[in-house]
Every structure is written in C-alpha cells, then in structure tokens.
C-alpha cells in the first residue's frame, strides 16, 4: 500500500501556484461570460423578453426535469441587472482571491442560474465552464496567505 501511495503521490502532486493561476483565469472567464450577456438582459433573461417566467414554468411538464435557476424568481429588468452585477462582483472576488470559497460558490450559483435560464441560447462552452466551476471548488486553491513567499516550491498532494 505504501508503494502504491508513493507512485500515486508522484503523479497526483500539484503546485499551488498553478492552482492559483487557474483560479484567476477561471474568475476572468466567468467575468467575461457575465459581461458579454449584459446587453441581452431584457431580451433573454427578464420576463419582458422572449421567454417570460410563466412561459418557462408552463413549458416543462409534470414529469420533466427542471433546470436549476434563480432567475425564474426575478421579474423586472432591474432585478435581473442587479443579479448580474452581483455575479460580476463575486467573479472579481474570485479572481483576486477574496474569501475564495464563498466567492466561488456564489459565482457558481450565479453562472449556472444564468446558463439555465434559457437553455436554448446555451452552447458547449457554457457546459465546460459549469464543469470547471464545479470541479475546481474541491481543489485546494485556498492556502495560507502568501504561500509562494513562505515556501517557494510548496506542493500539495491530491492523494
């Protein structure tokens, strides 16, 4: 068992600096994804657009699967705009590393809510972003502050 752990620890070792860069890039991708959808809030994401909330609830039958979205409870354009700007704020928090786990979970909920509001305008990149956000939550992207100053070559075993 010790031999197996030695072999796996060599292959499953990751540098925390790389995870930090990945977290910054992931936050930037979430930020750009939310910002590129801002001009289309009234058309696609509010009740004034092509798919009002009552229409979205009628379209899904009794036994069909329901997509998770918080946007179905928001009606006006101003409410949806505030929701989007909260997503922008927490994406920036994720990029800079402020309260990383909290900002990560809020960004995850907001991005998935935006993607699931109107699935017809979703593409494969949205699915990949949702998967990265979900899986990255369990990576050790938060470590003691300034770990790169304390130990230049600090690595974390995933085994």
Secondary structure, 3 states (H helix, E strand, C coil): CHHHHHHHHHHCEEEHHHHHHHHHHHHHHHHHHHHHHHHHHHHHHCCCCCCCHHHHHHHCCCCCCCCCCCHHHCCCHHHHHHHHHHHHHHHHHHHHCCCHHHHHHHHHHHHHHHHHHCHHHCCHHHHHHHHHHHHHCCCCCCCCCCHHHHCCCCEEECC
